[in-house]
């Protein structure tokens, strides 16, 4: 998974809420007692995980691709890298959260036995995916390993561990809330005018809409977030131990998540933001073997849907089509949660990345960047790639915030990563005025909001007529989108009623 900021150069860039308070009190941090059965299941799963890794490796038809050193390292995984199990079981538990919650709510011996059976199956599934990841490279893995200094001298096992955040920085910096001076450029930036957000804000600022941002973390101490309504942030990176007791801060050492969140905070200032840390934008970025990294993205999608978010922003892209990610996007679509994500860069196309996932799925909204021309108009940004699955375009260089504990200064930042949350913000303004009722059929609300988005976008603002691979349906118009959403709400229209 690659975060899409500053291309074409190489980028820098409750988990199981099914437990009620009495379960947390009963099971976390206790010694082994009869009422601590869930922790017993967790450690039973740990033994099974490492056993399955070894047996799956022995049976794998491509085992001969690994060096003797790599094989020895995998066989000693439980001793050299014991956190592997805890990190992965926390990833794969996200999809199954509703099932586990239901089983716990029943509280019977039968439901406990079923919980144990399914949890152990998940431990085996986690182990098999770890082994699979060793033999499923991304596009041009050798090229990526050569251009990224942090990959030099690393074998496949090291690369997989990097991709799952095993070495991610997790310490929390010392911060003072809202101590930094807020730059006036946040209000002067040209994107607010280009996409008609200033006029849109007279009608709506996104109140009531809930946006999940899957990214590298967030610095909530930055002054841009002083009035931002936040949800309960969630960090999957570094989350180890029993899922029902684990926790880790969503600190942003990679700065990409703070950038993206600051755009949403300015463009839809009353929408709720919840950060889902699915990457650290440092050790995990540009993974040559990306399967597990892709599964982090999928796990955050499942979690964000289960938490009741309306919109999911993913300012990142994958060069391969991973079924686990596609299924997660379809799950969001079926639950009428709108995934807004990035269209590809030209550099990616040049390297053979003809598609950018999840943006190429029909279940998502794909965003490209629109640049401001010297004459004051707007047009196709040639760093972005023409792509037939692109939905719309948005200003590519907003003014953004960096974490206050890092050296970077707030500044204008070009990137499709930065155009994507602008579209997510426009969607939030519309969702605020025309919210889903919960009675829609799978995908109906998604299609209704997408239609609002495409019908109100302006290809002529980019120098095109109609749909084009360069700019999709054109430059978004937040004001017109809000006006149309208000009309639908006043008329009592349902998504089905628009057809």
N, C-alpha and C positions, 0 to 999 in steps of 0.2 A: 504494500500500500504506500502510495506516495502522496504526501501533502502537496498541494498545488501552488504554494506561494513562491513568488520570485523565480518562475521558470523563465528561460529554458535552462539556466544553470541548475546544478544538482541541489535539491531542497535541503534546508535544515528543518529543518523544521522538527429500601433495604434489599446487596446482590441477590439474596433470596429473601425477598420481603414477605415470604409466606409465613415467617415465624412471628407469632404474637409475643408480647412482652414476657409472658410467663414462661414461654419456651426459652427465650434468651436467658432469663434468670436461672432457669433450671439446668441448662446444658452448657453454658459458656464458662470455661475456666474451672470446672469442678474435677475432682478426682474421680476415678472409675467407680461408679455406683450403679445400682440397678436402673435408676431413672436417667442415666447418662447414655442411653442406648444409641442416640444419634452420633455421638462422638465415636462409639465403638464401630458404627457403620463406616464412618469416615476413615478410620485407621485400617479397617478391613479392606476398604477400597484402595488404600495406599499400597498395601501388600499386593493386591491383585493388579494394580496399575503397573508396577515395576516387573512383575512376573509376565504380564502380557506384552510389555515392551520387548523383553528378551525373546519370548516365543514368537512374536510377530516378526522380529528381525530375523530369526533363524529360518523362518518360512518364506521370507520375501524373495521373489525371483530375481531382484536386482541387487541382492546383498553384496555381490561381487564388486559393485561400484565403490564400496566403502573401503578405506584403508584399514589395516590392522589396528592402527591407533584409534580410529573412529569407532570401530567395533568394540574395542576394549573400553572405550569411554562410555559407550552406551550400556555395556554390561555392568559397569560400575556406576550407573546413573543414580541409583538410590543412595550411594555414599558420596559421590562427588557433587551431585546437583540434586539434593533431596527435595528442594522446593518445586521441582518440575511438576509433581503430581498436584500439589496444592494450587499452583497457578492455573493449570489446565482444567481441573475439576470446577474451579470457579468460573471459567469461561463457558464450559458446556452445560452448567446448571441453569444458565439464563433461559434457554429455550424451554426447559422443562418446569420452570417455576410454577405455573398454574397447576400442573399435575401434582407436584410435591406439596403445594399448599393445601390442595384438596385432601390429599391423603393424611396430612397432619391434622386437619380440621376434624376428620372422622375420629381419630384418636383410638381406634380399635386395634386389637392384635393383628387382625387381617390386614388393615391398612398399613400398620407398621411393617409387616412382612413384605407387603408390596413395595413400600418405600425403600426398604433395604434392597430388594431385588432390582429395582429400577436404578437405584444409586450405584450399585455394583456394575450394572450394565453400562452406566455412564462412565465409570472408571475405566472399563475395558475400551469403550469408544474413544476416550481421551488418549489412551495408550496407543491404539491403532492409528490415530491421527498423528501422533508424534512420529511414529515410524514412517507413515506415508509422507510426511513433510520432508523427510530426508531425501526423497526420490522425486519430488515434484518442484523443479526449479521454476522461477519466473522467466520472463523474456531476457535473454542476454545476461545470464548470471555472472559469467566471467568478466564481461564488460563492467558490470556494476561493482564487482569485487575489486577491479583494478582502479576505478575512479574514486572509490570511497576509502580513505585511509584507515578508518576503523575496522575494515574488513581484511586488511592485509595480515597474512599469516594465520587466518582463522580457518579451521576445517568445517565440515558440514554441521557437526554437532554444535560447535560454537555459534554458527550462523543461525541455527534453529533457536538456540537459547537466547540469542540477541533478539530475534524476531518476536519472542514471547515476553520480552521485558524482564528477563531474568536478571539483567545487570542495570536496569533502569534506576535512575536516581530518585529516591523517595523521601529524602529529608525535607523538612519544611523550613523555608527561610523566615527570618524575622521581618515582619512588615508592620507599618503603621497605617491604619485604615484611613484612606482618602487624604493622605498627606501631600500627594503630588499636585502641582498646579495643572489644571485642565487647559489644554491648548485651545485657543479660539478657532483653530483650523477644523476642529470637530464640527463646528457649525458652518464654516465657510466652504467646505468641500463641494466640488462640482457635481458629485454623484447625486446629492440631494435634489438638485435642480434637474439634472438630466433625466432622472426617472420619476420626477414629479412627486417626491416625498414631502417637500415643504407644504404643498397644497393638500396632499393626502392627510397630513398630520392635523389639519384643521377639522377633519372629519373623524379620524381614528388614529390612535397611537398603539393599537394592538392589545388593549386591555382584555384580559381573559384568555387570550391565546397562549398556548404552551409550546415552547420551542426547545427541543432537545438538540444539543450540539455535541456530536461525536468527534472528539479531537484530543489534543495533548494535555489538557488541563486548563486551569484558569487562575488568574490573580484577582481575587475579589476585592483586594485593597485598593485597586486603581480607582481614581475619582470618576472615571466614566461610568462606573457601576454604582455610584452613590445612591441613586434612586431606583435601581433595577430590581424588580421582583425576581427572586431566585427560587428555584425548586431545591430539592435535596440532591446536591451533586454526588456523582458516583464514580469511583475510580476502579476500573478493572485491572489496570496495570499494577503489578506488585501485590495483588490481592491473593493472599496465601492462607492456608489453614482451612478449617471447616467453614463452608460458605455461610452458615448461620451465625458465625461468630467473627468472621473476617471483616477487616476494614482498612482502608489506606487513603491518605489525603489526595485530592485532585490537584495537587500543586503542579504548576506549569513550568518545567525547566526547559521546555522546547520552544516556548512563546507563541506557537501557532494557534493554540486554543484561545489564548487571551486576545490575539488579533481578531480572530473570527467572532468571538463573543462581543468584543467592543463594537463591531459593525452592527450586530443585531441590536445592541443596547442603544445605538444612536438612531437606527433606521426604524425600529419598532420599540420605542422606549418604555412602553407599558406592558409589553408581552413578558411572560415568565420565561426565564432562561434556566435550563438545567444542563450542566456540563457532564458528559459521559466520557471519562478518560479511557480511550481505547488504544492509545499510543503515546509514547513519550516524546515523539518527534526528534529523537536523538539516536539512541541505540537501535530502535525498532524500524526507523524509516528506511526506505529503499531496499527492503529485504530481498536478497537473491533467491531465497527459498521462502515464499510468502504465504504458504497455506495457513499456518497457524495465525499469522498476522491478519489474514483475511477473516478468519474465524473470530478474532477479537472484534472486528467491525460488526459481524453478524450478531454476536452476543450482545453488543451494545444496542443494536437495533431491537432485538427481542426485549431487552430490559426497558428501553425507552417506550415501546408500545405498551408493555405491561404497566408502566407507570402512568399511563394516561395522557401522554403528550399528543399534540395535534400535528406537529411538524417535526421532522428530523433533518438537521443540516449535516451533510457530510462533505466537507471541503477536501476531498481526497479521491484518488482513483486507483483501481487495480488493473493490471495489464492482462489478467487472465479471468476467465469466467469460472468462479467457484460455486458449485451447486449449493453449498451451505449458505453462502451469501445471497444467492438468488432466492432461495426458500425464505430467508429472513425478510427480504424486500417484498416478496409476495405476501408474507404474513402481515406486514405493515399495510400494504395495499388493501388486503381483504378486510382489515380493521379500520380502513379509511384514514390512515395516518399518512401524511404526505412526506415522502423523502425527496429532499432537494439536494442535488449533488453536482459534481463537476464534470464538464465535458473535457476532452483531451487537449493536450498541447501539441503543437506541430512537431516538437522534438520527439515526443512519444511515437507519433506516426512514422517519423523518419527511422526510428529504431525497430519498427515492425509492430508497434502497439496500435493496431487498426481500430481498436475499441477501448473504451474506458468504462470499467464496471465499478459501481452499479449504474452509472449514468446511461448505459446502453440498454438497460431493461425497460420494458414498457411500464413497469410498476413504479418508476421514478420520474422526477422532473430534472432534466439535464441542463446545466447553465454554462454559457460561454461568456467571455469578457468583451465589452464594448469600449473602445478608446475614444478620447476626445481629440479631435483634429485641431490643427493649428488655426483654422478659420473659426473655431468655436463650435463646429458641428460634431457629429459623432459617426463612428464607422467601425467596420470590422477590424479587430485587433489581430494582426498577422502572426503574432506569436501563438495564438490559439489555432487549433486545427479545424478545418471544415469537417463536419460530422453530421450525417443524416439523422442521428438520434438526438441532436441538440434541440432543446425545447425553446428556450429564449436566451436573450443576452441581457447583461446588466453592466454598469460602470465597473471597469477593471482596476481602478486605483483609488479607493477611498482612503481617508485619513484614519489611522488605526492606533490602538494602544498596545504597548509592550508591557510585560511584567515590570513592576516598579523595582524589583530586586535584581534586575539585569541591566547591562550597560546600554542597550539599545534605547534610543529616544523615540517617542511617538512621532510618526511620520506617515507620508503617503506611501502605500505599498501596492505595487502592481501584481496582479495574480488572479487566476480563475478562482482560487481559494477565496479571494475577497469579493468577487462578483457573486458567488454562490449565496452567502448569507444576506446579500441585498435582496435577492429573489425570495429567500426564506422569510425575510422581513415583510416584503410586499404580501406574501401569502398570509402571514400572521395578521396584517391589517384587515385583509378580507375575511379571514376566519373569525376575527373579533366581531365583525358585523353580520356574518352569515355562518354561525357555528353549526357543527354537525349535531343532529338530534340523538344519534345512537340507534335510530330505527332504519337507517339506510342499509341497503343490500351491500355485500362486499364490493368495494371499489367505486360505488356510486358517488360518494362524497368526493373522493379523490378526483374522479373524472369531472365533477362539477366545478371544483376549484381550478383544476388544470384548464378547463375551458374558459373560465373567467380570465385566467392568466394569458392564454394565447389569443383570445378574442380582443383583449385590450392592449396587447403589445403592438409596437409600431415598426414594421420593417423599413418603412420609408425614412425613419429617423437614422437608419444605418446606411441609407443609399440603396436599398433593395425594394423589390416589389414581391409581396407574398413570402412564402416559406423558402429559406435557403439553408444549405448546410453550414454556411458561414455564421449566420446569426439566428438560426431557427425562425421563430415567428416574429423576431425583432426585439427592439429595446422595450423593456417593461415600462408600464405607466401605472404607478401606484395609485394615483388619484382616481383614474378611471376604473381601476380594479375595485377600489373601495365603493365608488358610486354604484357600480353594477351589483356588488354584494349587498349594499343597502337596499337597492331596488328589489332584489330577490327576497330579502327578508321581509320587506314591507308587503310584498305581494303574497307572502305566505308560501312561496315556492319551495318545494323540496327538490333535491338533486334529480329525482326521477321525473318531477314535473317539468324540468327544463327540456326534456327530450322531445 
